[in-house]
Amino acid sequence: MSRSEDSRRGVDGSDVLSELPGELMMWVLIASELMVFGAGLIAFLSVRIADPARFEADQALLDQGAGALNTLVLVTSGLFAAIALRSRESGRRSAARCWLLAASCLGVVFLIVKAFEYASKASLGIDIETSQFFTFYYLITGFHALHVVAGIAVLGLVAWADSTRNMEAGVAFWHLVDLVWVLLFPIIYVLG
């Protein structure tokens, strides 16, 4: 066995890559998306260091309640997606589809809350060019919102083509969406 083959084996000798739920390419996508969001957050924090007072003043204009609500919405949605996968694994296809629909509906709720946040900022004359803080805010949260839209589409696809493997991949992507928001919320909305 070559060294590269040996490095892919777990302690029990199993092939680690074959143990991943879903498809390998979904995990490559997830890893790359985490790196993109990570780079965005590192840039945000780096620029924040240069002007902490301005960042704190701009951050005070955010609606922490809406951000917290969206955190609860996405975490609950992730729970529903996980329940859907467990339902599918136990052969309850219609229940799995219902849980995926519930997860998707909460994704829509997230987008509605985010749209109200953006509209509220626009009514105050705050846009992507207002300050560096809001440039990062709109770019990072907007990019995340696009991932929510993509995730809703993925959940719809795996509800239709509902093999366990497809559902594993779709739910893994949805958990990426959850995880990223769980990181964004405290850094953008709360970090003082």
Secondary structure, 3 states (H helix, E strand, C coil): CCHHHHHCECCCCCEHHHHCCCCHHHHHHHHHHHHHHHHHHHHHHHHHHHCHHHHHHHHCCCCHHHHHHHHHHHHHHHHHHHHHHHHHHCCCHHHHHHHHHHHHHHHHHHHHHHHHHHHHHHHCCCCCCCCHHHHHHHHHHHHHHHHHHHHHHHHHHHHHCCCHHHHHHHHHHHHHHHHHHHHHHHHHHHCC
